Amino acid sequence: MATVLLKLARPVKSIRVCDASAAALNAEQITLMEDLKKQKILYQQACRTVQAISDNFKENYETIFAQRNEEIARLSVEIARKVLMQAVKDGDYEIENVIKEILQNAPSQHELVVHLNPKDLAAIQQIGTEAFADVAFVPDNNIGQAECVLESPKGIIKSLIDEHLEQIERALTRAG
């Protein structure tokens, strides 16, 4: 490599080293490169726009799905309510099973009083109350059929269809 010495009439303000291949570019090639840079910028903008649309779609989908899930849970519970109410209306239930279940959850097993719908009380009296030796049964017109309320010295437990259905609805909504 040979050393070149240049003598300039004025001081040099800036220097730019050019690659030999860049120096060889003609005007058409420079225009094509500038167009390519513009297209790259447009492509990047389009990618950002598509990503924003995708994020927005995903957010909307999740919101709509959550709302539909709540509606499905409510609808399911409402269907169950209608089926249960028809079964109660038809007398297609066993009140003794409802009483056994509530007694299992009793905080105390002494001085228990179970409030029943008068129709259910009549059914229990026909069956016999020997299975419920330590339980006093009281007719209560405020209690629906297939429901009961248990009183004990330690508290009250309710076995009400609407409350059970509300618990189921909450569980379905949380699970969704």
N, CA and C of each residue as an Amber inpcrd file, in Angstrom:
protein
   528
   0.8470000  -1.1680000   0.0000000   0.0000000   0.0000000   0.0000000
   0.8960000   1.2360000   0.0000000   0.6270000   2.1600000  -0.8580000
   1.4670000   3.3510000  -1.0110000   0.8610000   4.4980000  -0.2440000
   1.6820000   5.3880000   0.2230000   1.2450000   6.5570000   0.9550000
   1.0220000   7.6790000  -0.0380000  -0.0940000   8.3680000   0.1320000
  -0.4350000   9.4650000  -0.7560000  -0.3820000  10.7380000   0.0680000
   0.2380000  11.7170000  -0.4180000   0.3440000  12.9930000   0.2540000
  -0.3540000  14.0330000  -0.5990000  -1.3310000  14.7250000   0.0410000
  -2.0770000  15.7480000  -0.6690000  -1.7960000  17.0940000  -0.0360000
  -1.6740000  18.0940000  -0.8630000  -1.4940000  19.4480000  -0.3740000
  -2.7340000  20.2200000  -0.7710000  -3.4640000  20.7270000   0.2590000
  -4.7280000  21.3950000   0.0190000  -4.5750000  22.8920000   0.2510000
  -5.3370000  23.6810000  -0.5040000  -5.2760000  25.1250000  -0.4030000
  -5.9840000  25.6230000   0.8490000  -6.9570000  24.8730000   1.3570000
  -7.7290000  25.2760000   2.5490000  -7.7200000  24.1430000   3.5770000
  -8.0650000  24.4720000   4.8210000  -8.1580000  23.4060000   5.8420000
  -9.3950000  22.5260000   5.5750000  -9.3180000  21.2760000   5.9740000
 -10.4060000  20.3140000   5.7860000 -11.3930000  20.4600000   6.9400000
 -12.6860000  20.6340000   6.6070000 -13.7260000  20.7830000   7.6350000
 -14.2750000  19.4220000   8.0740000 -14.4580000  18.5090000   7.1750000
 -14.9410000  17.1680000   7.5250000 -14.4390000  16.1800000   6.4950000
 -14.4130000  14.9380000   6.9580000 -13.9430000  13.8780000   6.0700000
 -14.9860000  12.7590000   6.1210000 -15.2560000  12.1730000   4.9830000
 -16.1500000  11.0150000   4.9030000 -15.4340000   9.9550000   4.0890000
 -15.3480000   8.7780000   4.7300000 -14.6900000   7.6800000   4.0270000
 -15.7680000   6.9410000   3.2630000 -15.6100000   6.7660000   2.0220000
 -16.5910000   6.0890000   1.1790000 -16.0650000   4.7340000   0.7980000
 -16.9410000   3.7940000   0.8810000 -16.6330000   2.4500000   0.4190000
 -16.5700000   2.5090000  -1.1040000 -15.7040000   1.7530000  -1.6540000
 -15.5490000   1.7750000  -3.1080000 -16.8330000   1.3530000  -3.7940000
 -17.5810000   0.3790000  -3.1530000 -18.8180000  -0.0760000  -3.7760000
 -19.8920000   1.0020000  -3.6890000 -19.9090000   1.7880000  -2.5740000
 -20.8870000   2.8600000  -2.4480000 -20.5980000   3.9680000  -3.4510000
 -19.3570000   4.1970000  -3.6920000 -18.9990000   5.2470000  -4.6420000
 -19.4100000   4.8620000  -6.0560000 -19.4890000   3.5620000  -6.2590000
 -19.8220000   3.0890000  -7.5890000 -21.3260000   3.0780000  -7.8520000
 -22.1470000   3.3450000  -6.8140000 -23.5950000   3.3340000  -7.0000000
 -24.0130000   4.4720000  -7.9200000 -24.8780000   4.1410000  -8.8060000
 -25.3820000   5.1760000  -9.6870000 -26.6690000   5.7640000  -9.1100000
 -27.2120000   6.7130000  -9.6950000 -28.3960000   7.4290000  -9.2060000
 -29.5990000   6.4970000  -9.0910000 -29.7270000   5.5630000 -10.0100000
 -30.8690000   4.6420000  -9.9820000 -30.7860000   3.7240000  -8.7590000
 -29.6130000   3.2610000  -8.4720000 -29.4220000   2.3890000  -7.3190000
 -29.6890000   3.1400000  -6.0140000 -29.2630000   4.3760000  -5.9530000
 -29.5010000   5.1940000  -4.7500000 -30.9980000   5.3970000  -4.5500000
 -31.7210000   5.6450000  -5.6150000 -33.1830000   5.8180000  -5.5500000
 -33.8460000   4.5340000  -5.0680000 -33.3770000   3.3830000  -5.5800000
 -33.9320000   2.0960000  -5.1580000 -33.6820000   1.8410000  -3.6690000
 -32.5150000   2.1700000  -3.1850000 -32.1900000   1.9820000  -1.7670000
 -33.0630000   2.8810000  -0.8860000 -33.2670000   4.1200000  -1.3150000
 -34.1300000   5.0270000  -0.5600000 -35.5670000   4.5140000  -0.5350000
 -36.0430000   3.9800000  -1.6620000 -37.3870000   3.3920000  -1.7200000
 -37.4850000   2.1880000  -0.7850000 -36.4430000   1.3910000  -0.7460000
 -36.4230000   0.2140000   0.1310000 -36.4940000   0.6430000   1.6050000
 -35.7720000   1.6950000   1.9570000 -35.8220000   2.2010000   3.3360000
 -37.2350000   2.6920000   3.6750000 -37.8830000   3.3790000   2.7450000
 -39.2520000   3.8690000   2.9640000 -40.2100000   2.6910000   3.1330000
 -40.0500000   1.6410000   2.2990000 -40.9000000   0.4590000   2.4010000
 -40.6880000  -0.2610000   3.7360000 -39.4370000  -0.2890000   4.1850000
 -39.1360000  -0.9120000   5.4800000 -39.8470000  -0.1680000   6.6010000
 -39.8400000   1.1420000   6.5640000 -40.5230000   1.9530000   7.5690000
 -42.0320000   1.6970000   7.5280000 -42.5980000   1.6610000   6.3090000
 -44.0280000   1.3720000   6.1600000 -44.3640000  -0.0260000   6.6780000
 -43.5100000  -1.0000000   6.4020000 -43.7270000  -2.3690000   6.8650000
 -43.7040000  -2.4180000   8.3980000 -42.7610000  -1.7270000   9.0110000
 -42.6850000  -1.6940000  10.4760000 -43.9410000  -1.0480000  11.0760000
 -44.4130000   0.0270000  10.4400000 -45.6430000   0.6730000  10.9030000
 -46.8300000  -0.2760000  10.7690000 -46.8870000  -0.9900000   9.6600000
 -47.9760000  -1.9470000   9.4470000 -47.9180000  -3.0580000  10.4960000
 -46.7270000  -3.5410000  10.8110000 -46.5790000  -4.5820000  11.8420000
 -47.0540000  -4.0790000  13.2060000 -46.7090000  -2.8500000  13.5410000
 -47.1730000  -2.2800000  14.8200000 -48.6970000  -2.1410000  14.8360000
 -49.2610000  -1.7390000  13.7070000 -50.7270000  -1.6010000  13.6120000
 -51.4050000  -2.9570000  13.7610000 -50.8820000  -3.9700000  13.0860000
 -51.4520000  -5.3170000  13.1850000 -51.3370000  -5.8320000  14.6200000
 -50.2070000  -5.5840000  15.2760000 -50.0320000  -6.0180000  16.6650000
 -51.0280000  -5.3170000  17.5770000 -51.2430000  -4.0340000  17.3710000
 -52.2140000  -3.2850000  18.1830000 -53.6240000  -3.8260000  17.9660000
 -53.9690000  -4.1220000  16.7180000 -55.2900000  -4.6970000  16.4130000
 -55.4370000  -6.0620000  17.0820000 -54.3820000  -6.8570000  17.0170000
 -54.3990000  -8.1840000  17.6320000 -54.5830000  -8.0840000  19.1470000
 -53.8540000  -7.1720000  19.7800000 -53.9810000  -6.9760000  21.2330000
 -55.3930000  -6.5290000  21.5930000 -55.9450000  -5.6090000  20.8040000
 -57.2970000  -5.1110000  21.0330000 -58.3240000  -6.2310000  20.8610000
 -58.1490000  -7.0370000  19.8280000 -59.0570000  -8.1600000  19.5790000
 -59.0150000  -9.1440000  20.7440000 -57.8210000  -9.4560000  21.2030000
 -57.6670000 -10.4030000  22.3170000 -58.3510000  -9.8650000  23.5710000
 -58.1560000  -8.5990000  23.8620000 -58.7850000  -7.9810000  25.0350000
 -60.3140000  -8.0230000  24.9160000 -60.8350000  -7.6730000  23.7480000
 -62.2870000  -7.7000000  23.5260000 -62.8320000  -9.1220000  23.6310000
 -62.1030000 -10.0780000  23.0750000 -62.5200000 -11.4790000  23.1360000
 -62.6360000 -11.9330000  24.5850000 -61.6100000 -11.6160000  25.3890000
 -61.6210000 -12.0410000  26.7930000 -62.7690000 -11.3810000  27.5500000
 -63.0470000 -10.1180000  27.2710000 -64.1510000  -9.4220000  27.9270000
 -65.4880000 -10.0460000  27.5360000 -65.6620000 -10.2710000  26.2470000
 -66.9160000 -10.8600000  25.7630000 -67.0780000 -12.2760000  26.3160000
 -66.0020000 -13.0500000  26.3270000 -66.0720000 -14.4160000  26.8430000
 -66.4450000 -14.4070000  28.3220000 -65.8500000 -13.5000000  29.0980000
 -66.1740000 -13.4240000  30.5270000 -67.6490000 -13.0670000  30.7190000
 -68.1500000 -12.1180000  29.9240000 -69.5580000 -11.7390000  30.0340000
 -70.4510000 -12.9090000  29.6400000 -70.1080000 -13.6130000  28.5860000
 -70.9090000 -14.7560000  28.1470000 -70.8760000 -15.8660000  29.1890000
 -69.7180000 -16.0380000  29.8210000 -69.5950000 -17.0690000  30.8440000
 -70.5420000 -16.7780000  32.0080000 -70.6210000 -15.5180000  32.4210000
 -71.5480000 -15.1400000  33.4930000 -72.9950000 -15.3790000  33.0480000
 -73.2980000 -15.0320000  31.7990000 -74.6530000 -15.2440000  31.2860000
 -74.9850000 -16.7330000  31.2180000 -74.0150000 -17.5430000  30.8280000
 -74.2250000 -18.9920000  30.7690000 -74.4720000 -19.5390000  32.1710000
 -73.6980000 -19.0530000  33.1440000 -73.8910000 -19.5050000  34.5300000
 -75.2870000 -19.1350000  35.0150000 -75.7120000 -17.8950000  34.7570000
 -77.0590000 -17.4700000  35.1750000 -78.1370000 -18.2920000  34.4860000
 -77.9690000 -18.5200000  33.1950000 -78.9470000 -19.3030000  32.4400000
 -79.0180000 -20.7360000  32.9690000 -77.8640000 -21.3310000  33.2450000
 -77.8280000 -22.6940000  33.7800000 -78.5510000 -22.7830000  35.1110000
 -78.3140000 -21.8000000  35.9690000 -78.9650000 -21.7890000  37.2810000
 -80.4660000 -21.5730000  37.1200000 -80.8570000 -20.7380000  36.1810000
 -82.2850000 -20.4930000  35.9760000 -82.9830000 -21.7510000  35.4540000
 -82.3200000 -22.4920000  34.5950000 -82.8750000 -23.7660000  34.1190000
 -83.0070000 -24.7350000  35.2920000 -81.9600000 -24.8090000  36.1180000
 -82.0040000 -25.6890000  37.2890000 -83.1420000 -25.2840000  38.2240000
 -83.3340000 -23.9730000  38.3890000 -84.4140000 -23.4700000  39.2480000
 -85.7730000 -23.9570000  38.7290000 -85.9970000 -23.8420000  37.4300000
 -87.2800000 -24.2580000  36.8520000 -87.4920000 -25.7610000  37.0160000
 -86.4320000 -26.5340000  36.7980000 -86.5370000 -27.9880000  36.9550000
 -86.8400000 -28.3390000  38.4130000 -86.1130000 -27.6990000  39.3440000
 -86.3480000 -27.9680000  40.7690000 -87.7540000 -27.5560000  41.1970000
 -88.1800000 -26.3970000  40.7410000 -89.5220000 -25.9350000  41.1270000
 -90.6020000 -26.8820000  40.6030000 -90.3930000 -27.4150000  39.4060000
 -91.3610000 -28.3750000  38.8670000 -91.3260000 -29.6670000  39.6840000
 -90.1290000 -30.1150000  40.0720000 -90.0160000 -31.3270000  40.8890000
 -90.6880000 -31.1180000  42.2460000 -90.5000000 -29.9570000  42.8440000
 -91.1440000 -29.6520000  44.1250000 -92.6590000 -29.6090000  43.9420000
 -93.1130000 -28.9570000  42.8830000 -94.5460000 -28.8610000  42.6090000
 -95.1580000 -30.2500000  42.4360000 -94.4040000 -31.1480000  41.7800000
 -94.8890000 -32.5050000  41.5470000 -94.6960000 -33.4080000  42.7650000
 -94.0440000 -32.8730000  43.8150000 -93.7760000 -33.6820000  45.0090000
 -92.6830000 -34.7140000  44.7780000 -91.8290000 -34.4660000  43.8060000
 -90.7730000 -35.4050000  43.4370000 -89.4840000 -35.1010000  44.2260000
 -89.5640000 -35.2190000  45.5490000 -88.4070000 -35.0190000  46.4190000
 -88.6810000 -35.7580000  47.7200000 -87.6180000 -35.9810000  48.4800000
 -87.7420000 -36.6640000  49.7610000 -87.2780000 -35.7050000  50.8480000
 -88.2340000 -35.1800000  51.6020000 -87.9170000 -34.1890000  52.6240000
 -87.0090000 -34.7700000  53.7050000 -87.1110000 -36.0650000  53.9500000
 -86.2530000 -36.6590000  54.9900000 -84.7700000 -36.5470000  54.6090000
 -84.4500000 -36.6150000  53.3140000 -83.0540000 -36.4460000  52.8860000
 -82.5840000 -35.0060000  53.1070000 -83.4680000 -34.0560000  52.8740000
 -83.1330000 -32.6440000  53.1190000 -82.8480000 -32.4490000  54.6080000
 -83.6800000 -33.0470000  55.4570000 -83.5000000 -32.9120000  56.9120000
 -82.2000000 -33.6020000  57.3450000 -81.9280000 -34.7930000  56.8400000
 -80.6870000 -35.5050000  57.1960000 -79.4570000 -34.6780000  56.8260000
 -79.5030000 -34.0670000  55.6620000 -78.3640000 -33.2530000  55.2180000
 -78.1410000 -32.0560000  56.1320000 -79.2120000 -31.3840000  56.5100000
 -79.0570000 -30.2050000  57.3560000 -78.6120000 -30.6120000  58.7620000
 -79.0480000 -31.7860000  59.2300000 -78.6340000 -32.2600000  60.5500000
 -77.1430000 -32.6020000  60.5690000 -76.6170000 -33.0650000  59.4520000
 -75.1780000 -33.3660000  59.3770000 -74.3320000 -32.1140000  59.5500000
 -74.8770000 -30.9660000  59.1650000 -74.1410000 -29.7010000  59.2610000
 -74.4440000 -28.9360000  60.5500000 -75.2460000 -29.5310000  61.4250000
 -75.6390000 -28.8440000  62.6620000 -74.4300000 -28.6520000  63.5710000
 -74.2750000 -27.4430000  64.1420000 -73.1410000 -27.1930000  65.0330000
 -73.2910000 -27.9070000  66.3790000 -74.4810000 -28.3310000  66.6770000
 -74.7610000 -29.0200000  67.9290000 -75.7870000 -30.1020000  67.6140000
 -75.8230000 -31.1460000  68.4010000 -76.7860000 -32.2150000  68.1740000
 -77.8600000 -32.2540000  69.2630000 -77.9640000 -31.1840000  70.0390000
 -78.9380000 -31.1310000  71.1400000 -79.8380000 -29.9240000  70.9640000
 -81.0610000 -30.0730000  71.4190000 -82.0590000 -28.9900000  71.3750000
 -82.2280000 -28.4510000  69.9520000 -82.4090000 -29.3510000  69.0240000
 -82.5560000 -28.9640000  67.6200000 -84.0360000 -28.7870000  67.2790000
 -84.3110000 -27.6950000  66.5460000 -85.6630000 -27.4180000  66.0880000
 -85.5850000 -27.2200000  64.5760000 -86.4110000 -27.9940000  63.8540000
 -86.4240000 -27.8820000  62.3990000 -87.7650000 -27.2950000  61.9740000
 -87.6950000 -26.1740000  61.2750000 -88.8880000 -25.5210000  60.7250000
 -89.1250000 -26.0830000  59.3290000 -90.3560000 -26.5390000  59.0870000
 -90.7240000 -27.1320000  57.8020000 -92.0150000 -26.5290000  57.2830000
 -92.1680000 -26.6020000  55.9870000 -93.4500000 -26.2690000  55.3750000
 -94.4820000 -27.2470000  55.9420000 -95.6890000 -26.7920000  56.2510000
 -96.7020000 -27.6910000  56.8250000 -96.9340000 -28.9580000  55.9960000
 -96.8700000 -28.8750000  54.6700000 -97.0490000 -30.0750000  53.8360000
 -95.9130000 -31.0700000  54.0700000 -94.6810000 -30.5480000  54.1880000
 -93.5380000 -31.4300000  54.4430000 -93.6040000 -32.0170000  55.8530000
 -94.0690000 -31.2310000  56.8020000 -94.2170000 -31.7340000  58.1690000
 -95.2120000 -32.8910000  58.1950000 -96.2990000 -32.7590000  57.4520000
 -97.2820000 -33.8390000  57.3880000 -96.6430000 -35.0920000  56.7780000
 -95.8060000 -34.9310000  55.7620000 -95.1270000 -36.0780000  55.1440000
 -94.1770000 -36.7440000  56.1290000 -93.4530000 -35.9620000  56.9170000
 -92.5270000 -36.5110000  57.9210000 -93.3110000 -37.2560000  58.9960000
 -94.4230000 -36.7050000  59.4150000 -95.2210000 -37.3510000  60.4480000
 -95.7990000 -38.6760000  59.9460000 -96.1260000 -38.7570000  58.6540000
 -96.6260000 -40.0130000  58.0810000 -95.5170000 -41.0710000  58.0630000
 -94.3060000 -40.6470000  57.6980000 -93.1690000 -41.5710000  57.6470000
 -92.7890000 -42.0030000  59.0550000 -92.8310000 -41.0480000  59.9780000
 -92.4190000 -41.2950000  61.3550000 -91.1590000 -40.5240000  61.6610000
 -91.0830000 -40.0100000  62.8580000 -89.9550000 -39.1610000  63.2520000
 -88.9570000 -39.9110000  64.1260000 -89.0310000 -41.2640000  64.1570000
 -88.1050000 -42.0430000  64.9840000 -86.6530000 -41.8270000  64.5650000
 -86.4190000 -41.6390000  63.2820000 -85.0530000 -41.4210000  62.7860000
 -84.4980000 -40.0770000  63.2590000 -85.3810000 -39.2100000  63.7090000
 -84.9790000 -37.8740000  64.1570000 -85.3670000 -37.6950000  65.6280000
 -84.8440000 -38.5610000  66.4860000 -85.2750000 -38.6460000  67.8810000
 -85.0940000 -37.3360000  68.6530000 -83.9820000 -36.6550000  68.4930000
 -83.7050000 -35.4480000  69.2910000 -84.0890000 -34.1610000  68.5790000
 -84.9900000 -34.2570000  67.6170000 -85.3500000 -33.0890000  66.8100000
 -86.8210000 -32.7560000  67.0200000 -87.0670000 -31.4730000  67.2510000
 -88.4570000 -30.9970000  67.3260000 -88.7930000 -30.3800000  65.9760000
 -89.9500000 -30.7380000  65.4490000 -90.3850000 -30.2050000  64.1640000
 -91.4700000 -29.1700000  64.3830000 -91.3620000 -28.0510000  63.6510000
 -92.3030000 -26.9440000  63.7870000 -92.8170000 -26.5830000  62.3970000
 -94.1520000 -26.4630000  62.2550000 -94.6650000 -26.0120000  60.9460000
 -94.3750000 -24.5240000  60.7640000 -94.0280000 -24.1570000  59.5520000
 -93.6950000 -22.7510000  59.2690000 -94.1210000 -22.4430000  57.8390000
 -95.1550000 -21.6070000  57.7020000 -95.6530000 -21.2460000  56.3660000
 -94.6670000 -20.4080000  55.5620000 -93.6500000 -19.8550000  56.2150000
 -92.6450000 -19.0450000  55.5190000 -91.5680000 -19.9000000  54.8670000
 -91.5960000 -21.1870000  55.1190000 -90.6150000 -22.0980000  54.5440000
 -91.2710000 -22.8020000  53.3530000 -90.5930000 -22.8200000  52.2370000
 -91.1210000 -23.4670000  51.0390000 -91.0110000 -24.9780000  51.1340000
 -91.7280000 -25.6530000  50.2750000 -91.6260000 -27.1010000  50.2190000
 -90.2090000 -27.4960000  49.7940000 -89.7340000 -28.6070000  50.3220000
 -88.3960000 -29.1340000  50.0580000 -87.3040000 -28.2620000  50.6770000
 -87.6870000 -27.4160000  51.6120000 -86.7330000 -26.5550000  52.3070000
 -86.9270000 -26.7170000  53.8060000 -85.9170000 -26.3120000  54.5680000
 -86.0720000 -26.3130000  56.0190000 -85.0570000 -25.3610000  56.6400000
 -85.3440000 -24.9960000  57.8920000 -84.4390000 -24.1520000  58.6720000
 -84.2220000 -24.8550000  59.9990000 -82.9610000 -25.0160000  60.3750000
 -82.6110000 -25.6880000  61.6160000 -82.1380000 -24.6590000  62.6230000
 -82.7140000 -24.7040000  63.8150000 -82.2740000 -23.8570000  64.9220000
 -81.5940000 -24.7340000  65.9490000 -80.4540000 -24.2820000  66.4430000
 -79.7550000 -24.9640000  67.5280000 -79.2500000 -23.8920000  68.4790000
 -78.8280000 -24.2780000  69.6760000 -78.2900000 -23.2750000  70.5960000
 -77.0740000 -22.5310000  70.0320000 -76.4120000 -23.1250000  69.0540000
 -75.1990000 -22.5080000  68.5020000 -75.4320000 -21.7600000  67.1990000
 -76.6660000 -21.7400000  66.6960000 -76.9120000 -20.9900000  65.4790000
 -78.0260000 -21.5680000  64.6350000 -78.1980000 -20.9360000  63.4730000
 -79.2620000 -21.3040000  62.5380000 -78.6230000 -21.7370000  61.2250000
 -79.1580000 -22.8040000  60.6400000 -78.7290000 -23.2630000  59.3160000
 -79.9630000 -23.3050000  58.4370000 -79.8220000 -22.7390000  57.2490000
 -80.9410000 -22.7220000  56.3110000 -80.6220000 -23.6330000  55.1320000
 -81.5950000 -24.4040000  54.7370000 -81.4960000 -25.2000000  53.5170000
 -82.6200000 -24.7260000  52.6020000 -82.2930000 -23.6660000  51.8670000
 -83.2730000 -23.0360000  50.9910000 -82.8140000 -23.1780000  49.5420000
 -83.7210000 -23.5290000  48.6950000 -83.3870000 -23.7900000  47.2870000
 -82.7170000 -22.5810000  46.6410000 -83.2770000 -21.3890000  46.8350000
 -82.6950000 -20.1880000  46.2150000 -81.2580000 -19.9520000  46.6800000
 -80.9880000 -20.1760000  47.9580000 -79.6220000 -19.9760000  48.4620000
 -78.6620000 -21.0000000  47.8660000 -79.1040000 -22.2420000  47.7300000
 -78.2580000 -23.2650000  47.1010000 -77.9680000 -22.8940000  45.6500000
 -78.9760000 -22.4280000  44.9450000 -78.7830000 -22.0450000  43.5470000
 -77.8470000 -20.8420000  43.4240000 -77.9330000 -19.8950000  44.3500000
 -77.0210000 -18.7440000  44.3330000 -75.5810000 -19.2010000  44.5530000
 -75.3710000 -20.1650000  45.4550000 -74.0290000 -20.7000000  45.6820000
 -73.5020000 -21.3730000  44.4200000 -74.3680000 -22.1110000  43.7650000
 -73.9690000 -22.7770000  42.5210000 -73.6160000 -21.7430000  41.4570000
 -74.4150000 -20.6870000  41.3520000 -74.1410000 -19.6410000  40.3520000
 -72.8050000 -18.9720000  40.6240000 -72.5160000 -18.6650000  41.8940000
 -71.2250000 -18.0530000  42.2340000 -70.0750000 -18.9870000  41.8730000
 -70.2370000 -20.2700000  42.1620000 -69.1840000 -21.2400000  41.8530000
 -68.9670000 -21.3500000  40.3400000 -70.0560000 -21.3810000  39.5830000
 -69.9330000 -21.4590000  38.1200000 -69.2750000 -20.2150000  37.5520000
 -69.6190000 -19.0630000  38.0900000 -69.0350000 -17.8120000  37.6010000
 -67.5390000 -17.7600000  37.9070000 -67.1570000 -18.1950000  39.1160000
 -65.7310000 -18.2090000  39.4810000 -64.9620000 -19.2220000  38.6360000
 -65.5900000 -20.3610000  38.3670000 -64.9040000 -21.4230000  37.6200000
 -64.6930000 -21.0330000  36.1620000 -65.5520000 -20.1770000  35.6320000
 -65.4830000 -19.8170000  34.2220000 -64.3440000 -18.9410000  33.9440000
